[in-house]
């Protein structure tokens, strides 16, 4: 018999459950990457909406008439209250405040909606809820771009579109985090979710490239194409998303139970039971007792109790004991130790991250004197750094078993890095590239860790006693509070940037310092108990 080809041997080396977990990992990655892909165009198009007025005021009239003719873009006559150099209503002297209002409209609606989204998401099928959100988000993202083709110059139209889009996009994050946490246990959660959370940066990069391709010729397509992609991924979600491993008789983890927690004691496998064959070791009596007492685990044994189950093939699932429990209330989620501290920390960390997300291309345009497309492409380096920062934060927090301390260290390093960025980014393109990568890693690392691994840890905290209806609510509370900062950051940037970009960076450094301040108590607890386990860190200890 001929040996199997190496590729086939590789395929069959993985179990059915492992392949399903890999499929869900990739699918949820792509679903949320498409959400971020649709958020990026507004930051790319900002430079184009006021590009001509900015150059006209400098005495460098550079109309893009050749591009308009080549693309077949509709020609419009300027209104009485506008010049022939920009897209009304963003042709006014206060254009930065008007552009900031677009960001604030989206992010404020997103922050408010997020608190409701988690509560709603706990009570609806994830697949249907997420599909609706993606289809609606695609429609309203495209609607913003249709303003270009239909010559819409009403600020109210663009603001309302952003508000509704912000509300429907809140369906995404609680849904994908809950789904992923259903499929993956706590082992190496920081690494797994650190890699998975790179969807944020991947989505931003793709959104920048797609929007940048049309921004100088037909900026309406910079919104319509991403909108179509999100809607298409919504259909994929409806057809393929599997909410929970139990839906197809899979297991969320497959591991050897080396021991189990029972209060403060750890028990090892000892006495064996259910023997048909003396040569086949089975699940221990101690192991069975521990699984029964641990609200997060249950042991899956044959119903007849006769067939052997080898120790290396013990199947464990998150307990469904919470299936009959009522969904957790908002105040109940707030009482989980660590939720309030991490939520307030994320408020300031996300303020910094989203200020870069919405204003970085315009900053690069002003400082390095690049056009909108070049600035958008260069800004993707910040997201490339964010990919490495999120993974690094996950690996370090898994190794040290200290989530708060890992976030605190990166926040401590981020503040002086931002000051350096504001100083040397004016020295040339090479300096800008280096600082974009470093700043992206330090700014995105804490943000990524809190919104993924920390949220999942808190949403499955032992004080919940196996209640499976808490994860989406806890995730929504943490990310919703962070989204308040995400709304304030771009708004403050729009107000401060006319007085100089240095003031914007001072604001960002102050926000990083505040984020660190809210973690001080948790960091102190972690450092005072260096032997705490990853799943039961002292910062999560019940009071």
C-alpha positions as CSV (number, residue, x, y, z in Angstrom):
1,X,0.0,0.0,0.0
2,X,1.4,3.4,-1.0
3,X,2.0,5.9,1.7
4,X,-0.3,8.9,2.0
5,X,0.8,12.1,0.5
6,X,2.2,14.6,3.0
7,X,-0.7,17.1,2.4
8,X,-3.2,14.4,3.2
9,X,-1.3,13.3,6.3
10,X,-1.4,16.9,7.4
11,X,-5.2,17.1,6.9
12,X,-6.1,13.9,8.7
13,X,-3.8,14.7,11.6
14,X,-6.4,17.2,12.8
15,X,-9.7,16.1,14.3
16,X,-13.1,17.1,13.1
17,X,-13.5,19.4,16.1
18,X,-10.2,21.1,15.4
19,X,-11.2,21.8,11.8
20,X,-14.5,23.3,12.9
21,X,-12.7,25.5,15.4
22,X,-10.3,26.7,12.7
23,X,-13.3,27.4,10.4
24,X,-15.1,29.5,13.1
25,X,-11.8,31.3,13.9
26,X,-11.3,32.4,10.3
27,X,-15.0,33.1,9.6
28,X,-15.5,35.4,12.7
29,X,-12.1,37.0,11.8
30,X,-13.4,37.9,8.3
31,X,-16.8,39.0,9.6
32,X,-15.5,41.6,12.0
33,X,-12.7,42.7,9.6
34,X,-15.4,43.7,7.2
35,X,-17.0,45.9,9.9
36,X,-13.7,47.8,10.4
37,X,-13.2,47.9,6.6
38,X,-16.4,49.9,6.4
39,X,-15.4,52.4,9.2
40,X,-12.1,53.4,7.6
41,X,-13.3,55.3,4.4
42,X,-14.5,58.4,6.3
43,X,-10.9,59.0,7.5
44,X,-9.5,58.6,4.0
45,X,-12.1,60.8,2.4
46,X,-11.7,63.7,4.8
47,X,-8.7,65.1,3.0
48,X,-10.5,65.0,-0.2
49,X,-13.7,66.7,1.1
50,X,-11.7,69.8,1.9
51,X,-8.5,69.3,-0.1
52,X,-9.2,71.9,-2.7
53,X,-10.2,74.6,-0.3
54,X,-7.0,74.0,1.7
55,X,-4.8,74.3,-1.3
56,X,-6.7,77.3,-2.5
57,X,-6.2,79.1,0.7
58,X,-2.5,78.5,0.4
59,X,-2.5,79.9,-3.1
60,X,-1.8,76.5,-4.7
61,X,-4.9,75.9,-6.8
62,X,-4.8,72.2,-7.9
63,X,-8.1,71.2,-9.2
64,X,-8.8,67.6,-10.0
65,X,-10.7,68.2,-13.2
66,X,-8.7,65.7,-15.2
67,X,-9.6,62.9,-12.7
68,X,-13.2,63.9,-12.7
69,X,-13.4,63.7,-16.5
70,X,-11.6,60.4,-16.6
71,X,-13.8,58.8,-14.0
72,X,-17.0,60.3,-15.4
73,X,-17.8,61.9,-12.1
74,X,-20.9,64.1,-12.2
75,X,-20.3,67.8,-12.6
76,X,-22.0,70.2,-10.3
77,X,-22.4,73.9,-10.0
78,X,-21.2,75.4,-6.8
79,X,-23.8,77.0,-4.5
80,X,-23.6,80.6,-3.7
81,X,-22.1,80.0,-0.3
82,X,-19.3,77.8,-1.4
83,X,-16.1,78.1,-3.5
84,X,-15.3,75.9,-6.4
85,X,-12.7,74.0,-4.4
86,X,-14.4,71.5,-2.1
87,X,-17.5,69.5,-1.4
88,X,-20.1,71.4,0.5
89,X,-20.9,71.6,3.3
90,X,-17.3,70.9,4.2
91,X,-15.9,73.9,2.4
92,X,-16.3,76.3,5.4
93,X,-13.5,77.6,7.6
94,X,-14.7,75.3,10.4
95,X,-14.4,72.2,8.3
96,X,-12.4,70.4,10.9
97,X,-15.3,70.7,13.4
98,X,-17.8,69.6,10.7
99,X,-15.7,66.5,9.9
100,X,-15.3,65.9,13.6
101,X,-19.1,66.0,13.9
102,X,-19.3,63.1,11.5
103,X,-17.0,61.0,13.7
104,X,-18.8,62.0,16.8
105,X,-22.2,61.1,15.3
106,X,-21.1,57.6,14.4
107,X,-19.1,56.9,17.6
108,X,-21.7,58.4,20.0
109,X,-24.4,56.3,18.5
110,X,-22.1,53.3,18.6
111,X,-21.4,53.9,22.3
112,X,-25.0,54.2,23.3
113,X,-26.1,51.3,21.1
114,X,-23.5,49.0,22.5
115,X,-25.0,49.0,26.0
116,X,-28.3,47.9,24.5
117,X,-26.7,45.5,21.9
118,X,-25.3,43.1,24.5
119,X,-28.6,42.8,26.3
120,X,-30.5,42.3,23.0
121,X,-27.8,39.9,21.7
122,X,-28.2,37.6,24.8
123,X,-31.8,37.0,23.9
124,X,-31.6,36.5,20.1
125,X,-29.8,33.9,17.9
126,X,-26.3,35.2,17.2
127,X,-26.4,34.3,13.6
128,X,-29.6,36.2,12.8
129,X,-28.6,39.2,14.9
130,X,-25.2,39.5,13.3
131,X,-26.6,39.0,9.8
132,X,-29.1,41.8,10.2
133,X,-26.4,44.1,11.5
134,X,-24.1,43.4,8.6
135,X,-26.8,43.9,6.0
136,X,-27.9,47.1,7.6
137,X,-24.4,48.4,8.0
138,X,-23.6,47.7,4.4
139,X,-26.7,49.6,3.3
140,X,-25.9,52.8,5.3
141,X,-22.2,52.8,4.5
142,X,-23.2,52.7,0.8
143,X,-25.8,55.4,1.4
144,X,-23.1,57.8,2.6
145,X,-21.3,57.3,-0.7
146,X,-24.5,57.9,-2.7
147,X,-24.4,61.5,-1.5
148,X,-21.6,62.0,-4.0
149,X,-23.6,60.7,-7.0
150,X,-26.8,62.5,-6.1
151,X,-25.0,65.8,-5.2
152,X,-26.3,65.8,-1.7
153,X,-24.7,68.7,0.3
154,X,-26.8,68.6,3.5
155,X,-24.8,68.1,6.7
156,X,-27.9,66.6,8.2
157,X,-28.0,63.8,5.6
158,X,-24.4,62.7,6.4
159,X,-24.8,63.0,10.2
160,X,-28.0,60.9,10.2
161,X,-26.4,58.3,8.0
162,X,-23.5,58.1,10.4
163,X,-25.8,57.8,13.4
164,X,-27.8,54.9,12.0
165,X,-24.7,53.2,10.8
166,X,-23.2,53.5,14.3
167,X,-26.3,51.9,15.9
168,X,-26.4,48.9,13.5
169,X,-22.7,48.2,13.8
170,X,-23.1,47.5,17.5
171,X,-24.4,44.1,16.6
172,X,-21.0,43.0,15.6
173,X,-18.6,42.9,18.5
174,X,-20.7,41.2,21.2
175,X,-21.8,38.6,18.7
176,X,-18.4,37.6,17.4
177,X,-16.7,37.6,20.8
178,X,-19.5,35.4,22.2
179,X,-19.3,33.0,19.3
180,X,-15.5,32.7,19.5
181,X,-15.5,32.2,23.3
182,X,-18.1,29.4,22.8
183,X,-15.6,27.6,20.7
184,X,-12.4,28.2,22.5
185,X,-11.7,27.6,26.2
186,X,-9.4,29.6,28.5
187,X,-6.2,27.9,27.5
188,X,-3.9,30.4,25.7
189,X,-6.8,32.7,25.4
190,X,-4.5,35.8,25.3
191,X,-2.5,34.4,22.3
192,X,-5.5,33.1,20.4
193,X,-7.5,36.3,20.8
194,X,-4.5,38.4,20.2
195,X,-4.0,36.8,16.8
196,X,-7.8,36.9,16.2
197,X,-8.1,40.5,17.1
198,X,-5.7,41.5,14.3
199,X,-8.9,41.6,12.2
200,X,-9.2,45.2,13.5
201,X,-6.0,46.1,11.8
202,X,-6.5,44.0,8.8
203,X,-9.9,45.6,8.2
204,X,-8.5,49.1,8.7
205,X,-5.7,48.3,6.2
206,X,-8.1,46.9,3.6
207,X,-10.5,49.8,4.1
208,X,-7.7,52.3,3.6
209,X,-6.5,50.7,0.4
210,X,-10.0,50.2,-1.0
211,X,-11.1,53.8,-0.1
212,X,-7.8,55.2,-1.2
213,X,-8.2,53.7,-4.7
214,X,-11.2,55.9,-5.5
215,X,-10.8,58.8,-3.2
216,X,-9.2,61.2,-5.7
217,X,-11.4,60.3,-8.6
218,X,-14.8,59.3,-7.2
219,X,-15.0,59.3,-3.5
220,X,-18.5,57.9,-3.4
221,X,-17.2,54.5,-4.4
222,X,-14.9,54.7,-1.4
223,X,-18.1,54.0,0.6
224,X,-20.2,52.0,-1.8
225,X,-17.6,49.2,-2.3
226,X,-16.9,48.6,1.4
227,X,-20.7,48.7,2.0
228,X,-21.2,46.0,-0.6
229,X,-18.4,43.9,1.0
230,X,-20.0,44.1,4.5
231,X,-23.4,43.1,3.1
232,X,-21.9,40.2,1.2
233,X,-20.2,39.0,4.4
234,X,-23.6,39.3,6.1
235,X,-25.0,36.7,3.7
236,X,-21.9,34.5,4.3
237,X,-22.6,34.8,8.1
238,X,-26.2,33.7,7.6
239,X,-25.2,30.7,5.6
240,X,-22.2,29.4,7.5
241,X,-21.9,30.7,11.1
242,X,-22.2,28.0,13.8
243,X,-23.0,29.7,17.1
244,X,-22.0,27.0,19.5
245,X,-20.1,23.6,19.2
246,X,-23.0,21.8,20.7
247,X,-25.1,22.7,17.6
248,X,-23.1,20.1,15.6
249,X,-22.0,17.8,18.5
250,X,-18.5,19.3,18.7
251,X,-16.5,20.2,21.8
252,X,-15.2,23.6,22.7
253,X,-11.9,22.1,24.0
254,X,-10.1,18.8,23.8
255,X,-7.5,18.4,26.5
256,X,-6.1,16.2,29.3
257,X,-7.5,17.4,32.6
258,X,-4.3,17.5,34.6
259,X,-6.2,18.7,37.6
260,X,-9.1,20.7,38.7
261,X,-9.9,23.5,41.0
262,X,-12.2,22.9,44.0
263,X,-12.1,26.0,46.2
264,X,-8.4,26.5,46.9
265,X,-7.2,22.9,46.4
266,X,-6.0,21.2,43.2
267,X,-6.7,17.5,42.7
268,X,-4.9,15.1,40.5
269,X,-6.1,12.1,38.6
270,X,-6.0,9.1,40.9
271,X,-8.6,6.3,41.2
272,X,-10.0,4.9,38.0
273,X,-13.5,3.8,37.3
274,X,-15.6,2.3,34.5
275,X,-13.2,-0.5,33.5
276,X,-13.8,-3.0,30.8
277,X,-10.2,-3.8,30.2
278,X,-7.4,-3.7,32.8
279,X,-5.0,-2.4,30.3
280,X,-7.0,0.8,29.5
281,X,-6.8,3.6,32.0
282,X,-10.0,5.7,32.3
283,X,-11.4,8.9,33.8
284,X,-10.6,9.1,37.5
285,X,-13.2,9.4,40.3
286,X,-11.5,12.5,41.5
287,X,-11.6,14.0,38.0
288,X,-15.3,13.3,37.7
289,X,-16.1,14.9,41.0
290,X,-14.0,18.0,40.1
291,X,-15.8,18.4,36.7
292,X,-19.1,18.1,38.4
293,X,-18.3,20.8,41.0
294,X,-16.6,23.2,38.5
295,X,-19.4,25.3,37.0
296,X,-17.3,25.9,33.8
297,X,-16.7,22.3,33.0
298,X,-18.6,19.1,32.6
299,X,-17.3,15.6,31.9
300,X,-18.8,13.9,28.9
301,X,-19.0,10.2,29.7
302,X,-20.9,7.4,27.9
303,X,-24.4,7.1,29.2
304,X,-24.0,3.4,30.0
305,X,-20.9,3.9,32.0
306,X,-19.3,0.8,30.5
307,X,-17.3,1.9,27.5
308,X,-13.7,3.0,28.3
309,X,-12.7,6.6,27.8
310,X,-8.9,7.1,27.8
311,X,-7.5,9.9,29.9
312,X,-5.9,11.6,26.9
313,X,-9.3,11.8,25.2
314,X,-11.5,13.3,27.9
315,X,-13.9,15.7,26.3
316,X,-14.8,18.9,28.2
317,X,-17.4,21.6,27.5
318,X,-18.4,24.9,29.1
319,X,-21.3,23.9,31.2
320,X,-24.7,24.5,29.9
321,X,-26.0,24.8,33.3
322,X,-26.6,28.4,32.6
323,X,-29.0,27.6,29.8
324,X,-31.9,27.7,32.2
325,X,-30.7,30.8,33.9
326,X,-32.0,34.2,33.1
327,X,-29.8,36.5,31.1
328,X,-27.6,38.6,33.4
329,X,-28.8,42.2,34.1
330,X,-26.8,45.3,33.4
331,X,-26.1,45.9,37.1
332,X,-25.3,42.3,37.7
333,X,-22.6,42.5,35.0
334,X,-21.1,45.6,36.6
335,X,-20.7,43.7,39.9
336,X,-18.3,41.2,38.4
337,X,-14.9,42.1,39.8
338,X,-12.8,44.0,37.3
339,X,-15.5,45.0,34.9
340,X,-15.6,48.7,36.0
341,X,-11.9,49.2,36.1
342,X,-11.2,47.7,32.7
343,X,-14.2,49.5,31.2
344,X,-12.9,52.9,32.4
345,X,-9.4,52.0,31.2
346,X,-10.7,51.1,27.8
347,X,-12.5,54.4,27.6
348,X,-9.2,56.3,27.5
349,X,-7.3,53.6,25.6
350,X,-9.9,53.5,22.8
351,X,-10.0,57.4,22.8
352,X,-6.4,57.3,21.6
353,X,-6.9,54.4,19.2
354,X,-9.9,55.9,17.4
355,X,-8.3,59.4,17.2
356,X,-5.6,57.8,15.1
357,X,-8.2,55.8,13.2
358,X,-10.2,58.8,12.1
359,X,-7.6,61.6,12.0
360,X,-4.2,60.0,11.1
361,X,-4.5,60.3,7.3
362,X,-5.4,64.0,7.6
363,X,-2.5,64.6,10.0
364,X,-0.1,62.9,7.6
365,X,-1.5,65.0,4.7
366,X,-0.8,68.2,6.7
367,X,2.6,67.2,8.1
368,X,4.2,65.3,5.2
369,X,2.3,67.2,2.4
370,X,0.9,64.0,0.8
371,X,-2.3,63.7,-1.1
372,X,-5.3,61.8,0.3
373,X,-4.5,58.5,-1.3
374,X,-0.8,58.5,-0.3
375,X,-1.7,59.5,3.2
376,X,-4.3,56.7,3.5
377,X,-1.8,54.1,2.3
378,X,0.9,55.4,4.7
379,X,-1.5,55.3,7.6
380,X,-1.9,51.6,7.3
381,X,1.5,51.2,8.9
382,X,-0.1,52.2,12.2
383,X,-2.4,49.2,11.8
384,X,0.5,46.9,10.9
385,X,2.1,47.9,14.2
386,X,-1.3,47.2,15.8
387,X,-1.3,43.6,14.6
388,X,2.1,42.9,16.3
389,X,1.0,44.9,19.4
390,X,-2.1,42.8,19.9
391,X,-0.4,39.5,19.5
392,X,2.5,40.6,21.8
393,X,0.1,41.7,24.5
394,X,-1.7,38.3,24.3
395,X,1.5,36.3,24.5
396,X,2.9,38.3,27.4
397,X,-0.3,38.2,29.4
398,X,-0.6,34.4,28.9
399,X,3.0,33.9,30.0
400,X,2.9,36.2,33.0
401,X,-0.8,35.4,33.8
402,X,-1.3,39.1,34.4
403,X,-3.7,40.9,32.1
404,X,-3.7,44.3,33.9
405,X,0.0,44.5,34.3
406,X,0.6,43.8,30.6
407,X,-1.8,46.6,29.7
408,X,-0.3,48.9,32.2
409,X,3.3,48.4,30.9
410,X,2.2,49.1,27.3
411,X,0.3,52.2,28.4
412,X,3.3,53.5,30.3
413,X,5.5,53.2,27.2
414,X,2.8,54.6,24.9
415,X,2.7,58.1,26.4
416,X,6.4,59.0,25.7
417,X,6.2,57.3,22.3
418,X,3.4,59.6,21.3
419,X,5.4,62.7,22.3
420,X,8.3,61.4,20.3
421,X,5.9,60.8,17.3
422,X,4.7,64.3,17.4
423,X,8.3,65.6,17.5
424,X,10.2,63.6,14.9
425,X,7.3,62.8,12.4
426,X,7.9,66.2,11.0
427,X,11.5,65.3,10.2
428,X,10.7,63.3,7.1
429,X,8.9,60.2,5.7
430,X,11.4,57.7,7.2
431,X,10.8,59.0,10.7
432,X,7.1,58.9,10.2
433,X,7.2,55.2,9.1
434,X,9.2,54.1,12.1
435,X,7.0,56.0,14.6
436,X,3.8,54.7,13.0
437,X,4.8,51.1,13.5
438,X,5.9,51.6,17.1
439,X,3.0,53.8,18.1
440,X,0.5,51.3,16.5
441,X,1.9,48.5,18.6
442,X,1.8,50.3,21.9
443,X,-1.5,52.0,21.4
444,X,-3.4,48.9,20.0
445,X,-1.9,46.3,22.4
446,X,-3.9,47.3,25.5
447,X,-7.0,48.0,23.5
448,X,-6.9,44.6,21.8
449,X,-6.2,42.7,25.0
450,X,-9.1,44.3,27.0
451,X,-11.7,43.9,24.3
452,X,-10.9,40.3,23.7
453,X,-9.1,38.1,26.3
454,X,-10.0,40.3,29.3
455,X,-13.7,40.6,28.2
456,X,-13.9,36.8,27.7
457,X,-12.3,36.2,31.1
458,X,-14.7,38.5,32.9
459,X,-17.7,37.2,30.9
460,X,-17.0,33.6,32.1
461,X,-15.9,34.6,35.7
462,X,-16.5,32.0,38.4
463,X,-18.9,34.3,40.3
464,X,-21.4,33.7,37.4
465,X,-21.6,30.1,38.5
466,X,-21.8,28.8,34.9
467,X,-24.4,31.3,33.6
468,X,-23.8,31.2,29.9
469,X,-25.9,34.3,29.3
470,X,-23.4,36.9,30.5
471,X,-20.6,37.0,28.0
472,X,-22.3,39.3,25.4
473,X,-23.5,41.7,28.1
474,X,-20.1,42.0,29.8
475,X,-18.4,42.4,26.4
476,X,-20.9,45.1,25.4
477,X,-20.5,47.0,28.7
478,X,-16.7,47.1,28.3
479,X,-16.6,47.9,24.7
480,X,-19.6,50.4,25.0
481,X,-17.7,52.3,27.7
482,X,-14.6,52.3,25.5
483,X,-16.7,53.6,22.7
484,X,-17.6,56.7,24.8
485,X,-13.9,57.5,24.6
486,X,-13.8,56.6,21.0
487,X,-16.5,59.2,20.4
488,X,-14.7,61.9,22.5
489,X,-11.3,61.4,20.9
490,X,-12.0,62.4,17.3
491,X,-14.3,65.2,18.5
492,X,-11.6,66.7,20.7
493,X,-9.1,66.2,17.9
494,X,-11.4,68.3,15.6
495,X,-11.6,71.0,18.2
496,X,-7.9,71.1,19.1
497,X,-6.3,70.6,15.7
498,X,-6.9,74.2,14.5
499,X,-4.7,75.4,17.3
500,X,-2.0,73.0,16.4
501,X,-1.4,69.3,16.2
502,X,0.8,69.3,19.3
503,X,-2.3,70.0,21.4
504,X,-3.9,66.9,20.0
505,X,-0.9,64.8,21.0
506,X,-0.9,66.3,24.5
507,X,-4.5,65.2,24.8
508,X,-3.6,61.7,23.7
509,X,-0.8,61.4,26.2
510,X,-3.1,62.6,29.0
511,X,-5.6,59.9,28.0
512,X,-3.0,57.2,28.2
513,X,-2.0,58.4,31.7
514,X,-5.7,58.2,32.8
515,X,-6.1,54.7,31.3
516,X,-3.1,53.6,33.4
517,X,-4.4,55.2,36.5
518,X,-7.6,53.1,36.4
519,X,-5.5,49.9,36.4
520,X,-3.3,50.8,39.4
521,X,-5.4,48.8,41.9
522,X,-5.6,45.7,39.7
523,X,-1.9,45.9,38.9
524,X,-1.1,46.1,42.6
525,X,-3.2,43.0,43.3
526,X,-1.6,41.1,40.5
527,X,1.9,41.9,41.6
528,X,1.2,41.2,45.2
529,X,0.0,37.6,44.3
530,X,2.5,36.4,41.7
531,X,1.4,32.8,41.9
532,X,-2.2,33.4,40.8
533,X,-3.6,31.2,38.0
534,X,-4.6,32.6,34.6
535,X,-8.2,31.7,35.0
536,X,-8.5,32.9,38.6
537,X,-6.2,35.9,38.8
538,X,-6.4,37.8,42.0
539,X,-7.8,40.8,40.2
540,X,-10.9,38.7,39.5
541,X,-11.2,37.5,43.1
542,X,-14.6,37.7,44.6
543,X,-15.1,40.2,47.3
